[in-house]
């Protein structure tokens, strides 16, 4: 399961890396697309234009993301190298979405379990294939084929799987197994899990978010 709740950006800035005072250890600010590890967590940062966004690793599973419309599309988060479910604190701002986000290989799929989003419904260009009830709400299930699009295996054509919560929220628990099982019953078969993060995505907007995973 993944648990999350509202957090404060100000509170984020007060914490130190690895439990040490923040004044002693400078935080690493990332402004281009990359992946890596920090404090035992895996992180992934995708910035379409490699400008207009800053991702900063904080203490333990904490990170901060700020972005502007110059980034066009930014997806960033912290979690684990392979699929699993964890807890996160989240502060939404701007036209952004909060989701459990990840990839599988063989077959290659990108997937989202979306808890809240801004003015743009990410399922609007996909095909509605069903619903699943989980964690106190109905989620609409969509597929969307991405042609010659960026992926963890370079430019590829692949299918996205999306579960989008009808009753938006920024706190609670996401039971990922319910979504994976519902997708499988609809014939949407995931492959081998690659990374999975609790992600913020901002599209043609500006905003900021603070997230802690544990």
Backbone as numpy.savetxt, mean C-alpha at the origin, in Angstrom:
# Nx Ny Nz CAx CAy CAz Cx Cy Cz
-4.07 -11.23 9.80 -4.90 -10.04 9.80 -4.03 -8.80 9.80
-4.59 -7.73 9.30 -3.92 -6.44 9.30 -4.76 -5.47 10.11
-4.19 -4.87 11.14 -4.90 -3.89 11.95 -4.31 -2.52 11.71
-5.16 -1.49 11.73 -4.66 -0.15 11.49 -5.58 0.87 12.14
-5.05 2.07 12.41 -5.83 3.13 13.02 -5.22 4.48 12.66
-5.98 5.55 12.91 -5.48 6.88 12.63 -4.24 7.17 13.46
-3.27 7.82 12.83 -2.04 8.22 13.51 -1.82 9.70 13.26
-0.85 10.25 13.96 -0.55 11.67 13.85 0.80 11.87 13.20
0.86 12.72 12.19 2.12 13.03 11.56 3.08 13.67 12.54
2.57 14.53 13.42 3.41 15.16 14.43 4.01 14.13 15.37
3.21 13.17 15.77 3.71 12.13 16.67 4.80 11.32 16.00
4.68 11.12 14.69 5.71 10.39 13.95 7.06 11.07 14.07
7.09 12.36 13.96 8.36 13.08 13.95 9.07 13.03 15.29
8.38 12.68 16.34 8.98 12.70 17.67 9.74 11.43 18.00
9.61 10.38 17.20 10.22 9.09 17.52 11.59 8.98 16.91
12.44 8.12 17.51 13.78 7.91 17.01 13.91 6.57 16.32
14.95 6.39 15.53 15.21 5.14 14.85 15.80 4.14 15.83
15.26 2.93 15.81 15.75 1.85 16.67 15.72 2.24 18.15
14.77 3.09 18.52 14.59 3.44 19.91 15.56 4.48 20.42
16.47 4.98 19.59 17.42 5.99 20.00 16.86 7.37 19.70
17.33 8.40 20.40 16.83 9.76 20.13 17.02 10.12 18.67
15.97 10.72 18.08 16.01 11.02 16.66 17.12 11.99 16.31
17.54 12.82 17.25 18.59 13.78 16.97 19.93 13.09 16.71
20.08 11.84 17.16 21.36 11.16 17.03 21.51 10.44 15.70
20.40 10.09 15.06 20.46 9.31 13.84 19.64 10.02 12.76
20.27 10.52 11.70 19.52 11.18 10.65 18.64 10.19 9.90
17.46 10.62 9.53 16.57 9.76 8.80 16.87 9.82 7.31
16.69 8.71 6.65 16.98 8.62 5.23 15.75 9.04 4.44
15.90 10.07 3.62 14.82 10.52 2.76 15.05 10.01 1.34
14.04 9.39 0.77 14.14 8.76 -0.54 13.24 9.52 -1.50
13.79 9.90 -2.65 13.04 10.70 -3.60 12.94 10.07 -4.98
13.42 8.85 -5.14 13.30 8.12 -6.40 12.84 6.70 -6.12
12.40 6.01 -7.15 11.89 4.65 -6.99 13.00 3.71 -6.52
12.69 2.90 -5.52 13.68 1.97 -4.98 13.00 0.97 -4.06
13.73 -0.04 -3.65 13.30 -0.97 -2.61 14.46 -1.18 -1.66
14.17 -1.72 -0.49 15.23 -1.98 0.46 14.69 -2.52 1.76
15.54 -2.56 2.76 15.14 -3.00 4.09 15.54 -1.93 5.10
14.77 -1.86 6.18 15.02 -0.87 7.23 14.46 -1.41 8.53
15.29 -1.52 9.54 14.86 -1.99 10.86 14.15 -3.35 10.80
14.59 -4.20 9.88 14.01 -5.53 9.76 12.77 -5.59 8.91
12.37 -4.48 8.30 11.20 -4.43 7.42 11.63 -4.19 5.98
10.81 -4.67 5.07 11.01 -4.41 3.65 10.20 -3.18 3.27
10.77 -2.33 2.42 10.00 -1.19 1.94 10.12 -1.10 0.42
9.09 -0.54 -0.18 9.06 -0.34 -1.62 8.55 1.06 -1.91
9.23 1.76 -2.81 8.85 3.11 -3.20 8.81 3.17 -4.72
7.64 3.53 -5.28 7.51 3.74 -6.72 7.03 5.17 -6.93
7.84 5.97 -7.63 7.50 7.34 -7.97 7.58 7.46 -9.48
6.44 7.64 -10.13 6.38 7.54 -11.58 7.37 8.48 -12.27
7.44 9.72 -11.83 8.33 10.69 -12.47 9.67 10.84 -11.74
9.89 10.02 -10.72 11.11 10.12 -9.91 11.35 11.55 -9.42
10.28 12.25 -9.12 10.35 13.57 -8.51 9.00 13.86 -7.88
8.97 14.83 -6.98 7.69 15.27 -6.43 7.21 14.49 -5.22
8.02 13.55 -4.71 7.61 12.77 -3.54 8.83 12.46 -2.69
8.60 12.36 -1.38 9.67 12.01 -0.45 9.17 10.95 0.52
9.87 9.84 0.57 9.59 8.75 1.50 10.70 8.74 2.54
10.33 8.68 3.81 11.31 8.70 4.89 11.06 7.56 5.86
12.06 6.70 6.03 11.97 5.64 7.02 12.14 6.22 8.42
11.32 5.75 9.34 11.40 6.17 10.72 11.76 5.01 11.63
11.38 5.11 12.87 11.70 4.07 13.86 10.91 2.80 13.56
11.59 1.67 13.76 10.95 0.36 13.62 10.18 0.28 12.30
8.86 0.02 12.36 8.06 -0.13 11.15 7.42 1.15 10.67
7.94 2.28 11.07 7.32 3.55 10.75 7.90 4.19 9.48
7.03 4.86 8.71 7.51 5.66 7.59 6.58 6.84 7.38
7.10 7.86 6.69 6.33 9.03 6.32 6.45 9.24 4.82
5.34 9.57 4.19 5.33 9.86 2.76 4.67 11.20 2.53
5.34 12.06 1.78 4.74 13.31 1.31 4.86 13.33 -0.21
3.87 13.91 -0.87 3.90 13.92 -2.33 3.17 15.13 -2.88
3.49 15.45 -4.13 2.80 16.50 -4.85 2.40 15.96 -6.22
1.65 16.76 -6.96 1.16 16.31 -8.27 2.30 16.08 -9.25
3.49 16.64 -8.97 4.64 16.43 -9.86 5.04 14.96 -9.93
4.71 14.19 -8.90 5.04 12.76 -8.89 4.16 11.97 -9.84
3.01 12.52 -10.22 1.97 11.87 -11.02 1.36 10.71 -10.24
2.11 9.62 -10.08 1.61 8.48 -9.31 2.73 8.02 -8.38
2.40 7.84 -7.10 3.37 7.34 -6.13 2.72 6.26 -5.29
3.41 5.14 -5.13 2.97 4.03 -4.28 4.13 3.67 -3.38
3.93 3.74 -2.09 5.04 3.46 -1.17 4.50 2.84 0.11
5.33 2.01 0.72 4.92 1.42 1.98 6.00 0.53 2.56
5.68 0.01 3.71 6.62 -0.81 4.48 5.91 -2.08 4.92
6.61 -3.19 4.90 5.99 -4.45 5.29 7.00 -5.57 5.24
6.71 -6.57 4.38 7.51 -7.78 4.36 7.79 -8.23 2.94
8.88 -8.95 2.77 9.30 -9.40 1.46 8.33 -10.42 0.86
7.65 -11.17 1.71 6.67 -12.14 1.22 5.32 -11.85 1.85
4.26 -12.31 1.19 2.90 -12.01 1.61 2.59 -12.45 3.02
2.00 -11.54 3.78 1.57 -11.80 5.13 0.61 -10.69 5.53
0.24 -10.61 6.79 -0.70 -9.59 7.26 -0.22 -9.03 8.57
-0.21 -7.71 8.69 0.31 -7.07 9.87 -0.54 -5.87 10.27
-0.08 -5.11 11.27 -0.81 -3.95 11.80 -0.18 -2.66 11.31
-1.02 -1.63 11.13 -0.49 -0.35 10.68 -1.31 0.82 11.21
-0.63 1.94 11.49 -1.30 3.20 11.80 -1.25 4.07 10.56
-2.29 4.88 10.32 -2.39 5.58 9.05 -3.05 6.93 9.23
-2.50 7.97 8.55 -3.11 9.28 8.48 -3.29 9.65 7.02
-4.52 9.68 6.49 -4.70 9.99 5.08 -4.79 11.49 4.85
-4.33 11.92 3.69 -4.44 13.32 3.29 -4.30 13.39 1.78
-5.04 14.28 1.14 -4.97 14.38 -0.31 -5.75 13.27 -0.98
-5.62 13.17 -2.30 -6.33 12.15 -3.07 -5.52 10.88 -3.04
-5.64 10.13 -1.96 -4.80 8.97 -1.75 -5.65 7.78 -1.34
-5.06 6.62 -1.39 -5.75 5.43 -0.90 -4.84 4.67 0.05
-5.47 3.92 0.93 -4.78 3.03 1.88 -5.15 1.61 1.53
-4.16 0.76 1.38 -4.47 -0.62 1.01 -3.38 -1.56 1.48
-3.79 -2.82 1.66 -2.83 -3.92 1.66 -2.48 -4.12 0.19
-1.20 -4.06 -0.13 -0.77 -4.03 -1.52 0.37 -5.02 -1.71
0.33 -5.75 -2.81 1.41 -6.69 -3.06 1.41 -7.25 -4.46
2.33 -8.16 -4.67 2.52 -8.81 -5.97 2.68 -10.32 -5.76
2.29 -11.07 -6.78 2.66 -12.48 -6.85 3.31 -12.73 -8.21
4.03 -13.83 -8.29 4.66 -14.24 -9.55 4.20 -15.64 -9.91
4.28 -15.94 -11.20 3.92 -17.27 -11.74 2.54 -17.74 -11.28
1.48 -17.03 -11.64 1.41 -15.90 -12.55 1.67 -14.55 -11.87
2.01 -13.58 -12.71 2.28 -12.23 -12.24 0.95 -11.50 -12.01
0.71 -11.08 -10.76 -0.48 -10.30 -10.43 -0.11 -9.21 -9.43
-0.76 -8.07 -9.58 -0.70 -6.98 -8.62 -2.03 -6.97 -7.88
-2.01 -6.84 -6.56 -3.29 -6.88 -5.83 -3.39 -5.78 -4.79
-4.63 -5.38 -4.55 -4.97 -4.36 -3.57 -6.16 -4.83 -2.74
-6.10 -4.61 -1.43 -7.28 -4.66 -0.56 -7.42 -3.25 -0.01
-8.37 -2.51 -0.54 -8.43 -1.06 -0.35 -9.43 -0.72 0.75
-8.94 0.00 1.76 -9.76 0.38 2.89 -10.37 1.77 2.74
-9.64 2.68 2.12 -10.17 4.02 1.87 -9.45 4.60 0.67
-10.12 5.54 -0.01 -9.53 6.19 -1.17 -10.12 7.58 -1.30
-9.52 8.39 -2.16 -9.96 9.76 -2.33 -11.09 9.89 -3.32
-11.01 10.89 -4.19 -12.11 11.17 -5.11 -12.17 10.20 -6.28
-11.08 9.52 -6.56 -11.02 8.59 -7.69 -11.22 7.16 -7.21
-12.24 6.49 -7.73 -12.49 5.09 -7.39 -11.56 4.21 -8.22
-10.63 3.51 -7.59 -9.66 2.73 -8.35 -10.25 1.56 -9.12
-11.52 1.21 -8.84 -12.14 0.13 -9.59 -12.90 0.60 -10.82
-12.93 1.89 -11.05 -13.80 2.45 -12.08 -13.43 2.02 -13.50
-12.18 1.65 -13.72 -11.78 1.23 -15.06 -11.63 -0.28 -15.16
-12.02 -0.99 -14.11 -11.91 -2.44 -14.11 -13.24 -3.12 -14.36
-13.26 -4.43 -14.24 -14.47 -5.23 -14.40 -14.91 -5.74 -13.03
-16.16 -5.44 -12.67 -16.70 -5.91 -11.40 -17.05 -7.38 -11.54
-16.48 -8.24 -10.68 -16.66 -9.67 -10.83 -17.33 -10.32 -9.62
-17.55 -9.56 -8.54 -18.19 -10.15 -7.37 -18.01 -9.29 -6.14
-18.38 -9.87 -5.00 -18.23 -9.19 -3.72 -17.75 -10.19 -2.68
-17.23 -9.66 -1.57 -16.90 -10.47 -0.41 -17.22 -9.65 0.83
-17.76 -10.32 1.84 -18.03 -9.65 3.11 -16.94 -10.03 4.10
-16.32 -9.02 4.68 -15.21 -9.26 5.60 -15.05 -8.06 6.52
-14.78 -8.32 7.75 -14.43 -7.27 8.71 -15.46 -6.15 8.74
-16.74 -6.55 8.74 -17.82 -5.59 8.94 -18.27 -4.81 7.73
-17.86 -5.20 6.55 -18.28 -4.48 5.35 -18.25 -5.39 4.14
-18.98 -5.00 3.11 -18.89 -5.63 1.81 -17.78 -4.95 1.01
-17.01 -5.76 0.34 -15.99 -5.26 -0.58 -16.39 -5.64 -2.00
-16.26 -4.72 -2.92 -16.46 -5.02 -4.34 -15.15 -5.53 -4.93
-15.25 -6.59 -5.71 -14.07 -7.22 -6.30 -14.00 -6.87 -7.78
-12.85 -6.40 -8.19 -12.63 -6.00 -9.58 -11.37 -6.67 -10.12
-11.34 -6.85 -11.43 -10.10 -7.17 -12.13 -9.84 -6.08 -13.15
-8.59 -5.89 -13.44 -8.21 -4.87 -14.42 -6.92 -5.31 -15.11
-6.96 -5.40 -16.43 -5.77 -5.79 -17.18 -4.91 -4.58 -17.48
-3.66 -4.67 -17.09 -2.67 -3.61 -17.34 -1.76 -4.07 -18.47
-1.73 -3.31 -19.53 -0.97 -3.68 -20.73 0.32 -2.87 -20.82
1.43 -3.57 -20.95 2.74 -2.92 -21.05 2.92 -1.88 -19.95
2.72 -2.32 -18.72 2.77 -1.44 -17.56 3.94 -1.82 -16.66
4.39 -0.90 -15.79 5.47 -1.23 -14.86 5.07 -2.34 -13.91
6.00 -3.22 -13.60 5.76 -4.32 -12.66 7.06 -4.67 -11.98
7.00 -5.62 -11.06 8.21 -6.08 -10.39 9.10 -6.89 -11.33
8.59 -7.20 -12.52 9.38 -7.91 -13.52 9.57 -7.05 -14.77
9.66 -5.74 -14.56 9.82 -4.84 -15.69 8.48 -4.54 -16.35
8.52 -4.07 -17.57 7.29 -3.75 -18.30 6.62 -5.05 -18.74
5.38 -5.25 -18.27 4.67 -6.49 -18.51 3.17 -6.21 -18.70
2.48 -7.21 -19.20 1.01 -7.20 -19.22 0.54 -8.17 -18.15
-0.33 -7.71 -17.25 -0.75 -8.53 -16.12 -2.14 -8.09 -15.68
-2.75 -8.89 -14.81 -4.08 -8.58 -14.29 -3.98 -8.17 -12.84
-4.63 -7.06 -12.51 -4.76 -6.62 -11.13 -5.99 -7.25 -10.50
-5.90 -7.61 -9.21 -7.05 -8.01 -8.40 -7.27 -6.92 -7.35
-8.51 -6.47 -7.21 -8.82 -5.41 -6.25 -10.05 -5.78 -5.43
-9.96 -5.64 -4.12 -11.11 -5.64 -3.22 -11.24 -4.22 -2.68
-12.41 -3.59 -2.87 -12.58 -2.20 -2.46 -13.72 -2.11 -1.46
-13.40 -1.65 -0.28 -14.37 -1.59 0.81 -15.44 -0.54 0.52
-16.71 -0.92 0.71 -17.81 0.01 0.48 -17.89 1.06 1.57
-17.71 0.65 2.83 -17.72 1.59 3.95 -16.28 1.95 4.28
-15.84 3.07 3.72 -14.44 3.46 3.91 -14.11 3.60 5.39
-12.86 3.31 5.72 -12.43 3.45 7.11 -10.92 3.65 7.16
-10.45 4.14 8.28 -9.02 4.29 8.50 -8.60 3.66 9.82
-9.39 2.71 10.32 -8.99 1.92 11.48 -9.73 0.60 11.45
-9.14 -0.41 12.02 -9.80 -1.71 12.06 -8.85 -2.83 11.72
-9.42 -3.94 11.25 -8.66 -5.14 10.93 -9.01 -5.62 9.53
-8.00 -5.95 8.76 -8.19 -6.53 7.43 -7.80 -8.00 7.50
-8.73 -8.88 7.24 -8.46 -10.32 7.22 -8.15 -10.70 5.77
-6.89 -10.71 5.43 -6.50 -10.89 4.04 -6.93 -12.25 3.48
-6.95 -13.28 4.31 -7.33 -14.61 3.84 -8.73 -14.62 3.26
-9.64 -13.81 3.82 -11.01 -13.77 3.29 -11.02 -13.30 1.84
-10.17 -12.36 1.53 -10.10 -11.83 0.17 -9.43 -12.83 -0.77
-8.33 -13.40 -0.33 -7.64 -14.37 -1.17 -8.56 -15.56 -1.49
-9.32 -16.02 -0.49 -10.23 -17.14 -0.71 -11.37 -16.76 -1.64
-11.89 -15.54 -1.47 -12.98 -15.08 -2.35 -12.49 -14.95 -3.79
-11.30 -14.44 -3.96 -10.76 -14.33 -5.31 -10.60 -15.71 -5.95
-10.09 -16.65 -5.17 -9.89 -18.00 -5.70 -11.21 -18.64 -6.14
-12.29 -18.41 -5.37 -13.60 -18.97 -5.73 -14.12 -18.38 -7.03
-13.64 -17.18 -7.37 -14.03 -16.53 -8.63 -13.07 -16.88 -9.76
-12.14 -17.78 -9.48 -11.18 -18.19 -10.50 -9.99 -17.26 -10.62
-9.82 -16.38 -9.66 -8.70 -15.43 -9.67 -7.58 -16.01 -8.82
-6.68 -16.69 -9.46 -5.65 -17.44 -8.75 -4.37 -16.62 -8.62
-3.98 -16.34 -7.38 -2.70 -15.70 -7.13 -1.56 -16.69 -7.37
-0.37 -16.14 -7.59 0.80 -16.99 -7.74 1.57 -17.08 -6.43
2.89 -17.18 -6.56 3.75 -17.22 -5.37 3.91 -15.80 -4.84
3.72 -15.64 -3.53 3.77 -14.31 -2.95 5.16 -13.69 -3.07
5.19 -12.47 -3.55 6.35 -11.62 -3.47 6.12 -10.68 -2.29
6.52 -9.41 -2.39 6.38 -8.54 -1.22 4.93 -8.15 -0.96
4.68 -7.76 0.28 3.36 -7.25 0.69 3.59 -6.11 1.69
2.95 -4.99 1.43 3.13 -3.82 2.28 1.78 -3.20 2.59
1.74 -2.38 3.64 0.59 -1.51 3.87 0.95 -0.21 3.20
0.28 0.11 2.11 0.75 1.14 1.20 -0.16 2.35 1.16
0.46 3.47 0.85 -0.21 4.70 0.48 0.00 4.90 -1.01
-1.06 5.25 -1.73 -0.92 5.63 -3.13 -1.56 6.99 -3.34
-0.82 7.90 -3.96 -1.33 9.20 -4.32 -1.25 9.37 -5.82
-2.31 9.87 -6.42 -2.35 10.00 -7.88 -2.75 11.42 -8.26
-1.87 12.12 -8.97 -2.12 13.49 -9.44 -2.72 14.35 -8.33
-2.06 14.33 -7.19 -2.57 15.03 -6.00 -1.39 15.41 -5.13
-1.68 16.00 -3.99 -0.65 16.27 -3.00 -1.19 15.86 -1.65
-0.29 15.47 -0.76 -0.73 15.05 0.56 0.42 14.51 1.38
0.09 13.94 2.51 1.09 13.35 3.40 0.44 12.24 4.20
1.25 11.31 4.63 0.74 10.20 5.42 1.85 9.69 6.32
1.45 9.18 7.48 2.35 8.51 8.41 1.81 7.13 8.69
2.64 6.12 8.57 2.21 4.74 8.73 3.18 4.01 9.65
2.67 3.18 10.52 3.49 2.29 11.32 2.99 0.86 11.15
3.86 -0.04 10.77 3.51 -1.45 10.67 4.22 -2.21 11.77
3.58 -3.29 12.24 4.21 -4.09 13.28 3.65 -5.50 13.24
